[in-house]
Amino acid sequence: MNSVLLEWSGLTVTPWKIVGYLGVLLFGGRWVVQLWASRKLGRPALPAAFWHMSLAGSVLLVLYFVFGKNDSVGIIQNVIPAAIAGYNLYLEAKRQRAEPRNGEQV
């Protein structure tokens, strides 16, 4: 996974760097999703997609920092947001299970 796929103008791209780039795009792109949801509702909002993108981006970045870079700072920096995103997704799933579905009696 460390084989060079592309070298251009001092930039070296490997498969692990592609994993890292995808992680950065997901982790950064979650703010675009948050902005879109907030504009749509007219108030600050954190949609479930925000947490899904946070978790996926963090996991990809942890993989990059563990296997591609062997960098403990990057690992710690991304494990904590992954845990928080996972916990928020757990809370959302728990809330959805507790809500009655359309037409069901409680």
C-alpha positions as a printed Julia matrix, in Angstrom:
106×3 Matrix{Float64}:
   0.0    0.0    0.0
   3.05   2.27   0.09
   3.79   1.91  -3.61
   3.92   5.23  -5.43
   0.92   5.78  -7.7
   1.78   9.29  -8.81
   4.6   11.76  -8.38
   4.07  15.29  -9.55
   5.68  18.57  -8.58
   6.99  17.18  -5.26
   3.69  15.45  -4.4
   3.84  11.69  -3.9
   0.54   9.78  -3.89
   0.31   6.27  -2.43
  -2.76   4.11  -1.7
  -2.48   5.03   2.0
  -2.47   8.71   1.1
  -5.66   8.18  -0.89
  -7.21   6.66   2.27
  -6.04   9.74   4.17
  -7.38  12.13   1.52
 -10.79  10.4    1.63
 -10.8   10.69   5.41
  -9.99  14.4    5.24
 -12.71  14.97   2.6
 -15.33  13.18   4.71
 -14.26  14.8    7.97
 -14.11  18.29   6.45
 -17.15  17.79   4.24
 -19.36  17.14   7.25
 -19.36  20.9    7.83
 -20.86  21.45   4.38
 -23.64  19.0    5.34
 -24.12  20.83   8.64
 -24.31  24.21   6.87
 -26.84  22.86   4.36
 -29.04  21.39   7.13
 -28.86  24.6    9.17
 -29.79  26.78   6.18
 -32.68  24.45   5.34
 -34.09  24.58   8.9
 -33.19  28.21   9.54
 -31.43  27.28  12.79
 -28.28  25.42  13.83
 -28.65  21.68  13.18
 -26.49  18.54  13.28
 -28.05  15.93  11.0
 -27.22  12.23  11.36
 -25.15  12.49   8.14
 -22.78  14.79  10.06
 -22.08  12.03  12.58
 -21.82   9.34   9.9
 -19.28  11.44   8.0
 -17.4   12.18  11.24
 -17.15   8.49  12.08
 -16.19   7.38   8.57
 -13.65  10.18   8.16
 -12.11   9.53  11.57
 -11.85   5.79  10.95
 -10.16   6.35   7.58
  -7.74   8.83   9.14
  -6.94   6.46  12.01
  -6.19   3.73   9.46
  -3.96   6.14   7.55
  -2.09   7.23  10.67
  -1.71   3.64  11.97
  -0.7    1.87   8.76
   0.36   4.59   6.34
   2.2    7.01   8.6
   2.73   5.33  12.0
   1.97   8.65  13.71
   0.63   8.51  17.27
  -0.41  12.19  17.26
  -2.66  11.63  14.25
  -4.08   8.47  15.81
  -5.03  10.2   19.07
  -6.34  13.23  17.18
  -8.83  11.03  15.3
  -9.74   8.32  17.82
 -11.49  10.81  20.1
 -13.78  12.31  17.4
 -14.55   8.77  16.18
 -15.65   7.76  19.68
 -17.81  10.88  20.05
 -19.42  10.37  16.63
 -20.07   6.71  17.43
 -21.68   7.66  20.74
 -23.9   10.27  19.1
 -25.0    7.74  16.46
 -25.78   5.27  19.28
 -27.9    7.92  21.05
 -29.75   8.7   17.8
 -30.47   5.0   17.16
 -31.69   4.6   20.75
 -33.99   7.65  20.38
 -35.42   6.36  17.11
 -36.16   2.93  18.64
 -38.0    4.61  21.53
 -40.24   6.73  19.27
 -43.52   5.18  18.18
 -43.83   4.59  14.45
 -46.64   6.11  12.39
 -49.92   4.55  13.38
 -48.54   2.57  16.36
 -50.0    2.95  19.81
 -47.74   3.35  22.81
